[in-house]
């Protein structure tokens, strides 16, 4: 069950609610006080995860017990039992998770700072868990109930079932368990568009970390844009394993970094292309940053070789095909592409990757990797 409710729906003064509900939704309803019990009795398991774009609740169980999943999902869609005690318990759990993930580990603050640096208007400027623990601690029972009533409705959800089962039976059971629920219209939130960045942004901090880390993030297109596929290819050309460019040149040959990476966020709205690495002792942040830009310039000025591109494309195709062997992945993908509004992408993305050539990579790199579009975060080691 994919909910079209995400961190970007939140009030900037009340962030972290989508993630908080990931926890609350596992707490049970008035009819089913212990949500896990009927799932376990049906020989299944359940869990959830939240992103900045959606929340996914999933249950895996034998196909003969599929009705159990639809029953409890329909029940908690309208009957979630949010009590003061349950709310306070989950608040503490979420705050502890915030501390462990962001405050109590090396480089944990990176995404808090990088999002705030790269985004000034769009809700992507805060992470899924929220701006601050205080936003969760200050949440009232009325605040939480209002969020639930607005976003947790059938019209704002996508139900995906993957199994060796007759489609007619699934539609019949879906009608049985969801058909009588009140037809509340899906909320239509108008999200602010992030203004075009035209000047470089930079932040440097000193923290108790093992090594100085340099991260440069660039704005790029959203999940359904051509940018996503070209950017994904470029990130693997740079950092798709120890044979990729960044490791080979910056770690093995030039011995500037102990670890390097490049990836895209893959956000539904325009996201980020990120290049990051931890420097070796004695290497300055300026040296490391300049070396990163050297590699980005090569993408802009020198065509990637046919073998290099084909190797990356083969990796994407293999990953897609092997991913489809997992039944739960099939259901997650069905819901995800439905949310994106383009079901053709479910079986069409490999073809899109295959259509990208060296010239298009150079053109995209020249457009994305420019100083005016860069957001540089340097976390310097105290030592």
Residue pairs with C-beta under 8 A, 6 or more apart in sequence:
1 56
1 57
1 58
1 73
1 157
1 158
1 159
1 160
1 335
2 54
2 55
2 56
2 57
2 157
2 158
2 160
2 332
2 335
2 336
2 338
2 339
3 54
3 55
3 56
3 57
3 151
3 152
3 156
3 157
3 158
4 54
4 151
4 156
4 157
4 158
4 186
4 339
5 18
5 21
5 54
5 55
5 151
5 152
5 156
6 18
6 50
6 51
6 52
6 53
6 54
6 55
7 15
7 16
7 18
7 19
7 50
7 51
7 52
7 123
7 126
7 127
7 128
7 130
8 52
8 53
8 122
8 123
8 124
8 191
8 269
9 18
9 123
9 151
9 187
9 189
10 16
10 17
10 18
10 123
10 126
10 130
12 123
12 126
12 131
13 135
14 135
14 139
14 143
15 126
15 130
15 131
15 132
15 135
16 94
16 98
16 128
16 129
16 130
16 131
16 135
16 136
17 130
17 139
17 143
17 144
17 147
18 50
18 55
18 128
19 50
19 94
19 128
19 129
19 130
20 90
20 91
20 94
20 136
20 139
20 144
21 50
21 55
21 144
21 147
21 148
21 152
22 48
22 49
22 50
22 55
22 57
23 90
23 93
23 94
24 80
24 82
24 86
24 87
24 90
24 144
24 148
25 35
25 48
25 57
25 76
25 80
26 35
26 36
26 46
26 48
27 35
27 80
27 81
27 86
27 90
28 34
28 35
28 76
28 81
29 35
29 75
29 76
29 79
29 80
29 81
30 79
30 81
31 75
31 79
32 38
32 72
32 75
32 76
33 81
35 46
35 72
35 76
36 46
38 68
38 71
38 72
39 45
39 46
39 59
39 61
39 68
39 69
39 72
41 68
42 61
42 62
42 65
42 68
42 69
43 61
43 62
43 65
44 59
44 60
44 61
44 62
44 65
44 68
44 69
45 59
45 60
45 61
46 57
46 58
46 59
46 60
47 57
47 58
48 55
48 56
48 57
48 58
49 55
49 56
50 56
50 128
51 128
52 123
52 124
52 127
52 128
52 267
53 223
53 267
53 268
53 269
53 339
54 268
54 336
54 339
56 332
56 335
57 73
58 328
58 331
58 332
59 69
59 72
59 73
60 327
60 328
61 68
61 69
63 163
63 164
63 165
66 161
66 163
66 165
66 170
66 173
67 173
67 177
70 159
70 173
70 174
70 176
70 177
70 178
71 177
73 159
73 177
74 177
74 178
74 181
77 152
77 153
77 154
77 157
77 178
77 181
78 152
78 181
78 182
80 148
80 152
82 141
82 144
82 145
82 148
84 141
87 139
87 141
87 144
91 136
91 137
91 139
94 129
94 133
94 136
95 133
95 136
95 137
97 129
98 129
98 130
98 133
98 136
99 133
101 108
101 129
102 108
102 109
102 111
102 112
102 127
102 129
103 109
106 207
106 208
106 209
106 210
107 207
107 209
107 213
107 379
109 205
109 207
109 379
110 213
110 215
110 377
110 379
111 127
112 126
112 127
113 203
113 205
113 377
114 215
114 217
114 272
114 274
114 375
114 377
115 124
115 125
115 126
115 127
116 125
116 126
117 201
117 203
117 217
117 375
117 377
118 124
118 125
118 197
118 201
118 217
118 219
118 272
118 375
119 125
119 194
120 194
120 195
121 192
121 193
121 194
121 195
122 191
122 192
122 193
122 194
122 269
123 191
123 192
124 194
124 267
124 269
124 271
130 136
150 187
151 187
153 181
153 182
153 184
153 186
154 178
154 181
154 183
154 184
155 183
155 184
155 185
155 186
156 186
156 187
158 335
158 338
158 339
159 174
159 178
159 335
160 331
160 332
160 334
160 335
160 338
161 170
161 331
162 327
162 328
162 330
162 331
162 334
163 327
191 269
194 219
194 269
194 270
197 219
197 372
197 373
197 375
198 372
199 372
200 371
200 372
200 373
200 374
200 375
200 376
201 374
201 375
201 376
202 375
202 376
202 377
202 378
203 376
203 377
203 378
204 285
204 377
204 378
204 380
205 377
205 378
205 379
205 380
206 379
206 380
206 381
206 382
207 379
207 380
207 381
207 382
208 381
208 382
209 379
209 381
209 382
210 278
210 381
211 258
211 278
211 279
211 280
211 281
211 381
212 278
212 279
212 283
212 285
212 288
212 378
212 379
212 380
212 381
213 276
213 277
213 278
213 279
213 378
213 379
214 276
214 277
214 279
214 285
214 288
214 289
214 292
214 376
214 377
214 378
215 274
215 275
215 276
215 277
215 376
215 377
215 378
215 379
216 274
216 275
216 276
216 289
216 292
216 293
216 374
216 375
216 376
216 377
217 272
217 273
217 274
217 275
217 374
217 375
217 376
217 377
218 272
218 273
218 274
218 368
218 369
218 370
218 373
218 374
218 375
219 270
219 271
219 272
219 273
219 368
219 373
220 227
220 228
220 231
220 264
220 270
220 271
220 272
220 273
220 368
221 227
221 228
221 231
221 270
221 271
222 228
222 267
222 268
222 269
222 270
222 271
223 266
223 267
223 268
223 271
223 340
224 268
224 340
224 341
224 342
224 345
225 270
226 352
227 270
227 364
227 368
228 264
228 266
228 271
229 349
229 352
229 353
229 356
230 356
230 360
230 361
230 364
231 264
231 273
231 364
231 368
232 264
232 266
232 316
232 353
233 309
233 312
233 313
233 316
233 353
233 356
233 361
234 262
234 273
234 299
234 361
234 364
234 365
235 262
235 263
235 264
235 273
236 244
236 312
236 315
236 316
237 244
237 245
237 299
237 304
237 308
237 309
237 312
237 361
238 244
238 245
238 246
238 262
238 275
238 295
238 299
239 245
239 246
239 247
239 260
239 261
239 262
239 263
239 275
240 312
240 315
241 247
242 248
245 295
245 298
246 257
246 260
246 261
246 262
246 275
246 277
246 292
246 295
247 260
249 291
249 295
250 256
250 257
250 260
250 277
250 288
250 291
250 292
250 295
251 257
251 258
251 259
251 260
254 291
255 280
256 279
256 280
256 283
256 287
256 288
256 291
257 277
257 278
257 279
257 280
257 283
257 288
257 291
258 277
258 278
258 279
258 280
259 277
259 278
260 275
260 276
260 277
261 274
261 275
261 276
261 277
262 273
262 274
262 275
262 276
263 273
263 274
264 271
264 272
264 273
264 274
265 271
265 272
265 274
268 339
268 340
272 375
273 368
273 369
275 292
275 296
277 288
277 292
279 285
279 287
279 288
285 378
285 380
289 376
289 378
293 369
296 365
296 369
297 369
299 361
299 362
299 365
299 369
300 362
300 365
300 366
300 369
301 362
302 362
303 358
303 359
303 361
303 362
304 358
304 361
305 358
306 358
309 356
309 357
309 358
309 361
313 353
313 354
313 356
316 350
316 353
317 350
317 353
317 354
320 349
320 350
323 329
323 333
324 330
324 333
333 346
334 346
337 343
337 345
337 346
345 352
